[in-house]
């Protein structure tokens, strides 16, 4: 990978140029053209000399082939390439990271954009009914950086009890204490001693972790409401002494920008080849004297040509909890009956695609009738960001506020909170004119809209995914089976009632005039608001399908505790697929820990 001279230059743009009356963005096309033009002109944002230049063609053989350049795959490839004797190939189905994902405020702008998002949806069922028969939306990153380009960036390690559950499910050696060194290897916390305690965090890792530079003033009124509702406000979700409560989350960001593991772990090296727009269709295997091993992969390049590349040591699938199992099944590794149905020769009969787990819950929408519905992103906010990397564009609005609480079904003795809360609104979203105070829509008198999510972190319902066909370009079929277990509705109702208490406080009602958004409740208003029947209807109508899928090639079912595929040598799965049960919190920190451990397993195996 050799950087061209053009890659190490920025357009000459006046840092102080006036943007008054400049339309900040009007639809995706203008957003991409105008906003990215401004961002590319700031070298501290675009970092041209640090961006990965993919190879134009691959060699015939590498020591290690890593499939997927998302959260896990970037760590695995980066760590393996630290040894100059290792020749590593990293294959990514998408293209380069768009510059526009770096301002945190734009994290939703790339959802459903074909070049960056796989645009996956679940098979329609009796949930996510507001999607009008399309199934739940599951944004999944398809670019260098993976789904970390699309998420809210929150950092959390989960709780000790989560990893006790892993061990009980067959993940021997994955206890909290055994995982801690690998959490520390990733985290580069910038607020130890001020916001968080160094006993529960590390400042040594390459991935920066801190709170966003900006919080909308409403955040602090929201905390007043949380206090008024009798709920705790805490500093650190990872501190075991404060496992329940609300806070401003620490996130993966620095200098007002989103950080991904691709940005933190990958660099230009002669022994690391990165190939983009490489859609892997299968893992190649060979069976000699009854022993089967992985020997390489096949992938389609951007021109649609099929390529074959071999691995002398290992193939590592890090394509995520939805794509890694698809690749396994297309390679003949999966449920015997499924493979036979599609005419795929069976290499190994394993329950690939089963044990699909995800956090999910309810979305409740509100109108703040006492607040003008005006744009947050205007020319002044854009100028502030370009000059200082601060202001509304440097954060995710009120989405940076989260909370962890116990449901009525939780085991409090294990300090394992099983509910999480998210808030949505005050985004630095597109502006039509760029004027300060620009109204949103034609009827601004209705007030500002916000929403809140109450999520079950330990749902009892378990789903599965399966092949749609033997065509690698056909997306799998996803059956999350939401609400199959009655306990899930109990937990989600508990979460909704916590939110009811927060939004029924004096500060929400008197200062902001908060009320339920009638347009969101219309289909459930045959029952009285907040009744059991109303909450059940709202949960199925406005299901919140968190993008935290995992477990589809789990340790104990498909993998051994060193993340090796049962019965297939030289093949590992290192990503969220491997987690046997869900961590109780945002899973990206746990995924990174899994990747660090997986890379360490590989290094130790081959060094001996």
C-alpha positions in Angstrom: 0.0 0.0 0.0 1.7 3.2 -1.2 0.0 6.6 -0.7 -0.2 8.8 -3.8 1.0 12.4 -3.4 -2.6 13.5 -3.8 -3.6 11.4 -0.8 -1.4 13.5 1.5 -2.8 16.9 0.6 -5.9 18.9 1.5 -7.7 21.4 -0.7 -6.7 24.9 0.2 -9.9 26.1 2.0 -9.9 29.3 4.1 -10.4 28.1 7.7 -12.2 31.3 8.5 -14.3 31.5 5.4 -17.8 32.9 6.1 -20.6 30.3 5.7 -23.5 32.8 6.4 -26.5 31.9 4.3 -24.8 28.8 2.9 -27.2 25.8 2.9 -25.6 23.4 5.3 -27.3 20.4 3.7 -30.4 19.7 1.7 -30.8 16.0 1.2 -28.1 13.4 0.9 -26.7 14.5 -2.4 -26.0 18.1 -1.4 -24.8 16.9 2.0 -22.2 14.6 0.5 -21.0 17.3 -2.0 -21.0 20.3 0.3 -20.3 19.0 3.7 -17.6 16.5 2.7 -16.0 19.2 0.6 -15.6 21.4 3.7 -14.5 18.4 5.8 -11.9 17.3 3.3 -10.4 20.7 3.4 -9.5 20.3 7.1 -6.5 18.0 7.3 -7.0 17.4 11.0 -10.4 15.8 10.1 -9.6 14.1 6.8 -6.1 13.0 8.0 -5.1 12.2 4.4 -1.6 10.8 5.2 -3.1 8.3 7.6 -5.9 7.0 5.4 -5.5 3.4 4.1 -4.6 3.0 0.4 -5.9 -0.4 -0.8 -3.8 -2.6 -3.0 -4.8 -2.9 -6.6 -4.4 -6.6 -6.7 -3.8 -9.4 -4.2 -0.9 -11.9 -4.1 -1.6 -15.6 -4.5 -0.9 -16.5 -0.8 -0.7 -14.8 2.6 0.0 -16.2 6.1 -3.3 -14.9 7.4 -6.5 -13.8 5.6 -8.9 -11.7 7.7 -12.4 -11.2 6.3 -14.1 -8.0 7.4 -12.6 -4.6 8.3 -15.1 -3.7 11.0 -14.6 -3.4 14.7 -13.1 -6.9 15.2 -11.4 -7.5 11.9 -9.4 -4.2 12.0 -8.0 -5.2 15.4 -7.1 -8.7 14.3 -5.4 -7.6 11.1 -3.6 -4.7 12.9 -2.3 -6.9 15.7 -1.2 -9.7 13.4 0.6 -7.3 11.1 2.6 -6.0 14.1 4.9 -8.9 13.5 6.8 -8.0 10.3 7.2 -11.7 9.5 3.4 -12.1 9.1 2.0 -11.4 5.7 -1.7 -10.4 6.2 -4.5 -9.7 3.8 -7.6 -7.8 5.1 -10.7 -8.1 2.8 -13.6 -5.7 3.1 -16.8 -5.9 1.1 -17.4 -2.1 1.2 -15.3 0.8 0.2 -13.3 3.4 2.1 -14.6 5.3 5.1 -16.5 8.3 4.1 -15.2 11.6 5.6 -18.7 12.5 6.5 -19.0 9.9 9.2 -16.3 11.6 11.3 -18.4 14.4 12.8 -20.4 12.5 15.5 -23.6 14.4 14.7 -23.9 12.7 11.3 -24.0 9.2 12.7 -27.6 8.6 11.3 -27.0 10.2 7.9 -25.4 7.1 6.4 -28.1 4.7 7.5 -29.7 3.1 4.4 -27.0 4.5 2.2 -26.2 1.7 -0.2 -22.4 2.3 -0.3 -22.0 2.3 3.5 -24.9 0.2 4.9 -25.9 -3.4 4.0 -29.5 -2.2 4.5 -30.6 -5.4 6.3 -34.1 -5.9 7.5 -35.7 -8.7 9.5 -38.3 -11.0 8.1 -41.6 -9.2 8.8 -43.5 -10.4 11.8 -45.6 -9.1 14.7 -43.1 -6.4 15.7 -41.7 -3.2 14.1 -45.2 -2.8 12.7 -44.5 0.9 12.1 -42.2 -0.2 9.2 -45.3 -1.1 7.2 -44.4 -4.7 6.5 -40.7 -4.2 5.7 -39.4 -5.8 9.0 -37.1 -4.1 11.5 -34.3 -2.0 10.2 -30.8 -3.3 11.1 -28.1 -0.9 9.9 -24.9 -2.7 9.3 -21.7 -1.0 8.2 -20.3 -1.9 4.8 -17.0 0.1 4.6 -13.6 0.3 6.2 -14.6 0.6 9.8 -17.7 -1.5 9.6 -20.8 -0.8 11.8 -18.6 1.5 14.0 -19.3 4.0 11.2 -23.0 4.0 12.0 -23.4 3.5 15.7 -23.7 5.9 18.7 -20.0 5.2 19.7 -20.8 4.4 23.4 -18.1 2.5 25.4 -19.1 0.0 28.0 -17.5 -3.3 29.1 -20.6 -5.0 30.5 -20.8 -6.5 33.9 -18.9 -9.3 35.6 -22.0 -11.5 35.6 -22.2 -11.3 31.8 -18.9 -13.2 31.5 -20.0 -15.7 34.2 -22.8 -16.4 31.8 -20.4 -17.0 29.0 -18.4 -19.4 31.1 -21.6 -21.3 32.0 -22.5 -21.5 28.3 -19.2 -23.2 27.5 -16.7 -20.3 27.1 -14.1 -21.7 29.5 -11.4 -19.1 30.2 -13.6 -16.1 29.4 -14.3 -14.9 32.9 -14.3 -11.2 33.8 -10.9 -11.4 35.4 -9.4 -13.2 32.4 -10.9 -10.7 30.0 -9.8 -7.6 31.8 -6.2 -7.4 30.4 -7.7 -7.4 26.8 -10.2 -4.7 27.6 -7.2 -2.6 28.8 -5.3 -3.3 25.6 -7.8 -1.4 23.6 -9.0 1.4 25.7 -7.2 4.8 25.7 -9.3 6.6 28.2 -8.7 10.4 28.2 -10.7 11.2 31.4 -9.2 9.0 34.1 -9.0 10.8 37.3 -11.6 13.4 36.3 -14.6 11.5 35.1 -13.8 7.9 35.6 -11.6 5.8 38.0 -8.4 4.3 36.7 -9.2 1.1 38.6 -11.8 0.3 36.0 -10.3 1.8 32.9 -7.1 2.0 30.9 -5.3 4.9 29.2 -2.8 2.7 27.3 -4.9 1.4 24.4 -4.9 3.0 20.9 -8.7 3.7 20.8 -9.5 7.1 22.4 -12.5 7.1 24.9 -14.0 10.2 26.4 -17.2 12.2 26.6 -18.2 14.3 23.6 -17.0 17.9 23.6 -20.6 19.3 23.5 -23.8 18.6 25.5 -27.1 20.4 24.6 -28.4 22.3 27.6 -31.5 20.1 27.6 -29.2 17.2 28.8 -28.9 18.8 32.2 -32.7 19.4 32.5 -33.1 15.7 31.6 -30.9 14.8 34.5 -33.0 17.0 36.7 -36.0 15.1 35.6 -34.2 11.8 36.2 -33.4 12.9 39.8 -36.9 14.1 40.3 -38.2 10.7 39.3 -36.0 9.2 42.1 -33.5 7.6 39.8 -29.7 7.7 40.2 -27.3 9.8 38.1 -23.8 8.3 38.0 -20.4 9.1 36.5 -19.3 5.7 35.2 -21.3 2.7 34.0 -18.2 0.4 34.1 -17.6 1.0 37.8 -19.1 -2.1 39.6 -20.1 0.1 42.5 -22.4 2.2 40.3 -23.8 -0.4 38.0 -27.3 1.2 37.8 -28.0 4.8 36.9 -28.0 7.4 34.2 -25.0 9.3 32.8 -23.4 11.1 29.9 -21.7 8.1 28.2 -18.0 8.0 27.3 -17.7 7.3 23.6 -15.1 6.5 20.9 -14.1 10.1 19.9 -11.2 12.5 20.0 -10.8 16.1 18.8 -14.5 16.2 18.1 -14.4 13.2 15.8 -15.7 9.6 15.7 -13.0 7.0 16.1 -13.1 3.4 14.7 -10.8 0.5 15.3 -9.8 0.8 11.6 -8.6 4.3 12.2 -6.8 3.3 15.5 -5.3 0.0 14.5 -4.6 0.0 10.7 -1.6 1.8 9.2 0.3 1.6 6.0 2.6 -1.5 6.2 4.3 -3.5 3.5 3.2 -6.8 5.2 -0.5 -5.7 5.4 -2.6 -5.6 2.3 -6.1 -4.2 2.4 -8.5 -4.9 -0.4 -11.8 -3.0 -0.5 -15.0 -3.9 -2.5 -14.0 -7.5 -2.0 -17.2 -9.6 -1.4 -16.1 -12.9 0.1 -18.3 -15.8 -1.2 -16.8 -18.8 0.6 -13.9 -20.2 2.6 -12.0 -22.9 0.7 -11.3 -26.1 2.6 -9.3 -29.2 2.0 -9.8 -32.7 3.7 -6.8 -35.0 3.9 -6.7 -38.2 5.9 -10.0 -37.2 7.6 -8.8 -33.8 8.7 -10.4 -30.7 7.2 -8.7 -27.4 7.2 -9.2 -23.9 5.7 -6.8 -23.1 2.9 -8.1 -19.8 1.5 -11.1 -17.8 0.3 -12.9 -16.8 -2.8 -14.1 -13.2 -3.3 -15.7 -11.1 -6.0 -13.9 -7.8 -6.7 -15.6 -4.5 -7.6 -15.7 -5.5 -11.3 -17.6 -8.7 -10.4 -14.6 -11.0 -11.1 -14.1 -14.0 -8.9 -10.7 -14.2 -7.2 -9.0 -17.0 -5.2 -6.4 -16.3 -2.5 -4.7 -18.8 -0.2 -3.7 -18.8 3.5 -0.7 -20.7 4.6 -1.7 -20.4 8.3 -5.3 -19.3 9.0 -8.4 -17.8 7.7 -10.2 -15.5 10.2 -13.9 -14.5 9.7 -14.6 -11.1 11.3 -17.5 -10.1 9.0 -19.9 -9.6 11.9 -22.7 -11.6 13.5 -24.9 -11.4 10.3 -22.3 -12.0 7.6 -19.8 -14.4 9.2 -22.4 -17.1 9.6 -23.6 -16.6 6.0 -20.0 -17.1 4.7 -19.7 -20.2 6.9 -22.9 -21.7 5.5 -21.9 -20.9 1.9 -18.7 -22.7 2.6 -20.5 -25.9 3.7 -20.2 -25.3 7.4 -23.6 -25.1 9.0 -26.8 -27.0 9.6 -26.9 -30.1 7.5 -30.5 -29.7 6.3 -30.0 -26.1 5.4 -27.0 -26.8 3.3 -28.6 -29.7 1.5 -31.7 -27.6 0.7 -29.5 -25.2 -1.3 -27.2 -27.9 -2.8 -24.2 -26.9 -0.8 -21.8 -29.8 -0.1 -21.6 -30.3 3.7 -18.1 -29.8 5.1 -19.2 -29.7 8.8 -22.6 -30.0 10.4 -22.7 -27.2 13.0 -25.6 -25.0 14.3 -24.3 -21.9 12.5 -26.9 -19.1 12.5 -28.7 -20.3 15.5 -28.6 -18.5 18.9 -29.2 -15.1 17.2 -29.4 -12.6 20.1 -30.1 -8.9 20.2 -31.1 -6.2 22.7 -34.5 -4.7 21.9 -37.3 -2.7 23.4 -39.8 0.1 22.9 -39.6 3.6 21.4 -41.8 6.3 22.9 -42.1 9.7 21.1 -42.8 13.0 22.8 -43.5 16.6 21.7 -42.0 19.5 23.7 -44.8 22.0 23.1 -43.0 24.9 24.9 -39.9 24.7 22.7 -39.5 26.0 19.1 -38.8 23.3 16.6 -35.6 24.8 15.0 -32.6 23.4 13.3 -29.6 22.6 15.4 -27.2 22.5 12.4 -26.8 26.0 10.9 -23.9 28.0 9.5 -22.7 29.0 13.0 -22.6 25.4 14.2 -20.7 24.3 11.1 -18.3 27.2 11.4 -17.7 26.4 15.1 -17.0 22.8 14.3 -14.6 23.5 11.4 -12.7 26.0 13.5 -12.7 24.4 17.0 -14.1 20.8 16.6 -16.7 21.8 19.2 -20.4 22.6 19.3 -23.4 20.5 18.2 -21.6 18.7 15.4 -19.1 17.3 17.8 -21.7 15.2 19.6 -24.9 13.1 19.1 -27.3 15.5 20.8 -29.1 13.9 23.7 -28.3 10.4 22.4 -25.1 10.6 24.5 -27.3 10.2 27.6 -27.9 6.6 28.6 -28.9 4.6 31.7 -28.8 1.1 33.1 -31.5 -0.1 35.6 -33.0 -3.3 36.9 -36.3 -4.8 35.8 -38.6 -6.6 38.1 -37.1 -9.9 36.8 -33.4 -8.9 37.3 -31.0 -10.7 39.7 -29.8 -7.7 41.7 -27.5 -9.8 43.8 -25.3 -10.3 40.6 -25.2 -6.5 39.9 -26.4 -7.3 36.4 -28.7 -4.5 35.2 -31.0 -5.8 32.5 -32.5 -2.6 31.2 -30.9 0.2 29.2 -32.3 3.6 28.1 -31.5 5.9 25.2 -32.8 9.3 24.2 -33.0 10.8 20.7 -33.2 14.5 19.7 -31.4 17.8 19.4 -29.3 16.4 16.5 -27.2 18.7 14.3 -29.3 17.7 11.3 -29.6 19.1 7.9 -30.5 22.8 7.3 -32.3 24.1 4.2 -30.9 27.6 4.4 -28.1 27.7 6.9 -29.8 30.5 8.8 -29.7 30.5 12.6 -33.1 29.6 14.1 -34.4 28.0 10.9 -37.7 26.3 11.5 -38.2 22.6 10.8 -41.1 21.8 8.5 -44.1 23.9 7.7 -45.7 23.7 11.1 -43.2 24.7 13.7 -45.9 25.5 16.3 -46.2 21.8 17.2 -42.9 22.1 19.1 -39.8 20.0 19.2 -40.0 16.2 18.9 -37.8 13.8 20.9 -38.0 10.1 21.7 -36.8 7.7 24.3 -36.0 3.9 24.2 -36.4 1.4 26.9 -34.4 -1.7 26.1 -34.2 -5.3 27.5 -30.6 -6.3 27.7 -31.2 -9.9 28.7 -34.2 -10.9 26.5 -35.2 -14.5 26.8 -36.3 -14.7 23.1 -33.7 -16.2 20.8 -33.8 -16.1 17.1 -31.9 -17.4 14.1 -30.7 -16.5 10.6 -30.5 -18.7 7.6 -29.6 -18.6 3.9 -32.0 -17.1 1.4 -30.2 -18.9 -1.4 -26.7 -20.1 -2.4 -26.0 -16.8 -4.1 -23.5 -14.9 -1.9 -25.1 -11.6 -2.9 -28.5 -12.5 -1.5 -28.8 -11.3 2.1 -29.6 -13.9 4.7 -33.0 -14.2 6.3 -33.2 -12.9 9.8 -35.8 -14.2 12.4 -35.1 -12.5 15.7 -38.3 -13.9 17.3 -38.9 -10.8 19.3 -41.5 -11.2 22.1 -41.6 -15.0 21.7 -40.8 -15.3 25.5 -43.4 -13.5 27.7 -40.7 -12.3 30.1 -39.4 -9.9 27.4 -42.7 -7.9 27.4 -42.5 -7.8 31.2 -39.0 -6.2 31.1 -39.9 -3.8 28.3 -43.0 -2.7 30.2 -40.9 -2.1 33.2 -38.5 0.0 31.1 -41.4 2.0 29.7 -42.8 2.8 33.1 -39.4 4.2 34.2 -39.6 6.5 31.2 -43.1 7.5 32.1 -41.8 8.6 35.5 -39.1 10.7 33.9 -41.3 12.5 31.4 -44.1 13.0 34.0 -41.9 15.2 36.2 -42.4 18.9 36.8 -39.3 20.0 34.8 -40.5 18.1 31.7 -44.2 19.2 32.0 -43.8 22.8 33.2 -40.6 23.9 31.5 -41.0 22.0 28.2 -44.7 21.1 28.0 -43.8 17.5 27.2 -46.6 15.2 26.1 -46.9 12.0 24.1 -46.7 12.5 20.3 -50.3 11.7 19.3 -49.2 10.7 15.8 -47.1 7.9 17.3 -49.8 6.6 19.6 -52.7 6.6 17.1 -52.8 2.9 16.5 -52.7 2.0 20.2 -55.2 4.6 21.5 -58.0 2.2 21.8 -56.4 1.5 25.2 -55.7 4.1 27.8 -52.2 5.6 27.7 -49.6 3.7 29.8 -52.0 0.8 30.5 -50.6 -2.8 30.0 -52.6 -3.2 26.8 -51.4 0.2 25.5 -47.7 -0.6 26.3 -48.0 -4.0 24.6 -49.4 -2.4 21.5 -46.7 0.3 21.5 -43.9 -2.2 21.9 -45.0 -4.2 18.9 -45.8 -1.1 16.9 -42.7 0.9 17.7 -40.2 -1.9 18.5 -36.7 -0.6 19.1 -34.4 -3.2 17.4 -31.0 -2.3 18.8 -28.1 -3.0 16.4 -26.4 -5.3 18.9 -26.7 -8.7 17.1 -24.5 -11.5 18.3 -24.2 -15.2 19.1 -24.7 -16.7 15.6 -21.4 -18.8 15.7 -21.1 -19.0 19.5 -18.4 -20.5 21.6 -19.6 -23.8 22.8 -21.9 -24.3 19.8 -19.7 -23.6 16.7 -16.4 -22.5 18.2 -14.1 -23.8 20.9 -12.9 -21.4 23.6 -10.0 -20.3 21.3 -12.5 -19.2 18.7 -11.6 -22.1 16.3 -14.4 -23.7 14.3 -15.1 -27.2 15.5 -13.8 -29.8 13.1 -12.2 -27.3 10.7 -8.5 -26.5 11.3 -7.0 -23.1 10.6 -10.4 -21.4 10.7 -11.6 -19.0 13.4 -14.5 -16.6 13.8 -13.5 -13.5 15.8 -16.4 -11.0 16.1 -19.8 -10.7 17.8 -20.8 -14.1 16.4 -18.7 -15.8 19.0 -20.4 -14.4 22.0 -22.7 -17.0 23.6 -24.9 -14.5 25.5 -25.3 -10.8 25.4 -23.3 -8.3 27.5 -25.6 -6.0 29.5 -24.7 -2.7 27.7 -23.4 -1.4 24.4 -21.4 -4.4 23.0 -18.6 -2.6 21.0 -16.2 -2.7 23.9 -16.8 -6.4 24.4 -16.3 -7.0 20.7 -13.0 -5.3 20.8 -12.0 -7.4 23.8 -12.9 -10.6 21.8 -10.8 -9.4 18.9 -7.8 -8.7 21.1 -8.1 -12.1 22.7 -8.5 -13.8 19.3 -5.4 -12.1 17.9 -3.5 -13.2 21.0 -4.6 -16.8 20.6 -3.4 -16.8 17.0 0.0 -15.3 17.9 0.6 -17.8 20.7 -0.5 -20.7 18.6 1.9 -19.9 15.7 4.8 -18.7 17.9 4.9 -22.2 19.5 
